[in-house]
């Protein structure tokens, strides 16, 4: 599967006012839940290549997740990951080749994002990193096999058009991934907990101010 920075995948929420500039530097549209969602919206971190080119990022909806909560199953949130469509190309320094992005990229970022905000309540604190490493490796393998038994198909609207997604559930929440139509060629991932994925719709964000709190 294409190479993706695992560290960049594990984004943490923070003050949107310090992050919006990164979103504005992107050469592709950002996606979030469509207007049917009326709850809180917030920004997460963007991921950039070595030359500073913004390649992916995420927008949050609902309650901001935290691994510190005593009852993670009571959290209600959905995070939408947007990944720039990127063909195979030379790296910025000319020393190598950057692999193409795909739906698997979006699935990987969504899966690892969900894990980054998960802490099994029965697990000792000292063991969480080992658990996270193990589960992250599994998420990588699942993202590389979207036609496998771990995934099912879910049809959801993107900019009003029914769009197929690959979807899976786990004890920690759900993950889905697909591609937006149109000329922009972006890939979409999403993950959440406490909010059903079956009723969601996605749309290009016209004004990031709605996510600045």
C-alpha positions in Angstrom: 0.0 0.0 0.0 1.1 3.6 -0.5 3.4 5.1 2.1 1.7 7.3 4.6 3.2 8.9 7.7 1.8 7.1 10.7 2.7 9.9 13.0 0.8 12.4 10.9 -2.3 10.1 11.1 -2.6 10.4 14.9 -3.9 14.0 15.0 -4.9 15.7 18.2 -7.6 18.4 18.5 -6.5 21.8 19.6 -7.3 25.5 19.1 -8.8 25.9 15.7 -7.6 29.5 15.5 -4.0 28.2 15.2 -4.9 25.6 12.6 -7.1 27.2 10.0 -4.2 28.6 8.1 -3.0 25.1 7.3 -6.4 24.3 5.9 -6.4 27.4 3.8 -3.1 26.3 2.2 -4.6 23.2 0.7 -5.1 23.0 -3.1 -8.1 20.8 -2.7 -11.6 21.2 -1.1 -12.2 20.0 2.4 -15.2 17.9 3.3 -17.4 17.6 6.3 -20.8 16.4 7.2 -23.5 18.1 5.2 -26.1 20.6 6.3 -28.3 17.9 7.9 -25.8 17.9 10.8 -26.6 20.8 13.1 -24.2 20.1 16.0 -20.8 21.6 16.9 -18.0 21.5 14.2 -14.2 21.8 14.9 -10.9 21.5 13.1 -8.2 19.0 13.6 -4.6 18.9 12.3 -3.5 18.9 8.6 -0.8 16.6 7.3 1.8 17.9 4.9 4.6 16.5 2.8 8.3 17.4 3.4 8.0 20.4 1.0 5.0 21.8 3.0 2.3 20.7 0.5 -0.9 19.9 2.5 -2.0 16.4 1.7 -4.7 15.5 4.2 -6.6 16.7 7.2 -9.8 16.2 9.2 -12.8 18.0 10.4 -14.7 17.0 13.5 -18.4 17.0 14.3 -20.2 16.5 17.7 -18.3 16.1 20.9 -14.5 16.3 20.7 -13.3 12.9 21.6 -10.8 12.3 24.4 -9.1 9.2 25.7 -9.5 10.6 29.2 -13.2 10.0 29.3 -14.4 7.3 31.8 -17.2 6.2 29.4 -15.9 6.4 25.8 -19.0 4.7 24.5 -21.1 7.7 25.6 -19.1 10.0 23.2 -20.9 11.1 20.1 -18.7 12.3 17.3 -17.8 11.8 13.6 -14.6 12.9 12.0 -14.3 13.3 8.3 -10.8 12.9 6.7 -10.1 14.5 3.3 -7.1 13.2 1.3 -5.8 14.9 -1.8 -5.9 12.8 -4.9 -2.2 12.3 -5.8 -0.8 10.4 -8.7 2.7 8.8 -8.5 5.2 11.6 -8.7 8.8 12.6 -7.8 9.5 13.7 -4.3 10.1 17.4 -3.6 13.9 16.9 -3.3 14.0 14.7 -6.5 15.5 11.7 -4.7 12.6 9.4 -4.8 9.0 8.7 -5.8 5.9 9.4 -3.8 3.2 6.7 -4.1 -0.3 7.6 -5.2 -3.0 8.1 -2.7 -6.1 6.0 -2.8 -9.2 5.0 -0.9 -6.9 2.8 1.2 -5.0 6.0 2.3 -8.3 7.4 3.6 -9.2 4.2 5.3 -5.8 4.0 7.0 -6.0 7.6 8.3 -9.6 7.1 9.5 -8.7 3.8 11.2 -5.7 5.1 13.0 -7.5 8.3 13.9 -10.2 6.3 15.7 -7.6 4.3 17.6 -5.7 7.5 18.6 -8.9 8.6 20.5 -9.6 5.2 22.1 -8.5 3.9 25.5 -10.0 0.5 26.5 -11.2 1.2 30.1 -10.1 -2.2 31.3 -6.5 -1.8 30.2 -3.6 -0.7 32.4 -2.1 2.6 31.4 1.4 1.0 30.9 0.0 -1.4 28.3 -1.9 1.1 26.1 1.1 1.8 23.8 1.6 -1.9 23.1 -2.1 -2.2 22.4 -2.1 0.9 20.2 0.9 -0.4 18.1 -0.8 -3.7 17.6 -4.2 -2.3 16.7 -2.6 0.3 14.4 -0.7 -2.4 12.5 -4.1 -4.3 12.1 -5.7 -1.1 10.8 -3.0 -0.8 8.2 -3.6 -4.4 7.0 -7.4 -3.8 6.9 -6.9 -0.6 4.9 -4.8 -2.5 2.4 -7.6 -5.1 1.8 -10.8 -3.1 1.3 -12.4 -6.0 -0.6 -11.8 -8.4 2.3 -14.3 -9.8 4.7 -13.6 -7.1 7.3 -15.5 -4.5 5.1 -19.0 -4.1 3.8 -20.4 -1.6 1.3 -22.4 1.5 2.4 -24.0 4.0 0.0 -24.0 7.6 1.4 -24.5 11.0 -0.3 -21.5 13.1 -1.2 -22.5 16.5 -2.4 -26.0 15.0 -2.9 -24.8 12.1 -5.1 -25.1 8.5 -3.8 -21.5 7.3 -3.4 -20.2 3.8 -2.4 -18.0 3.5 0.7 -16.2 0.7 2.3 -17.4 0.4 5.9 -16.5 -1.6 9.0 -17.4 -1.6 12.7 -15.3 -2.5 15.8 -15.7 -2.4 19.5 -14.3 1.1 19.4 -16.4 2.7 16.7 -16.8 2.6 13.0 -14.6 3.5 10.0 -15.5 4.1 6.4 -13.7 5.2 3.2 -14.5 6.2 -0.4 -13.9 8.8 -3.0 -15.7 12.1 -3.8 -16.8 12.5 -7.3 -15.9 15.5 -9.6 -12.7 16.8 -10.9 -11.0 17.4 -7.5 -10.4 13.7 -7.0 -10.2 13.7 -3.2 -10.6 10.6 -1.2 -12.8 10.6 2.0 -12.5 8.7 5.2 -14.5 9.0 8.3 -14.6 7.5 11.8 -16.9 7.9 14.8 -18.5 6.7 17.9 -22.0 7.1 19.3 -23.3 8.5 15.9 -24.6 6.1 13.4 -22.8 6.2 10.1 -25.9 5.0 8.2 -27.6 8.4 8.3 -24.6 10.6 7.4 -24.0 12.7 4.3 -20.9 14.6 3.2 -20.4 17.9 1.5 -17.6 20.2 0.4 -17.0 22.9 3.0 -17.8 26.3 1.6 -16.7 28.3 4.7 -14.2 27.0 7.3 -15.5 29.6 9.7 -18.2 27.2 10.7 -15.4 25.0 12.2 -13.6 27.7 14.1 -16.0 27.6 17.1 
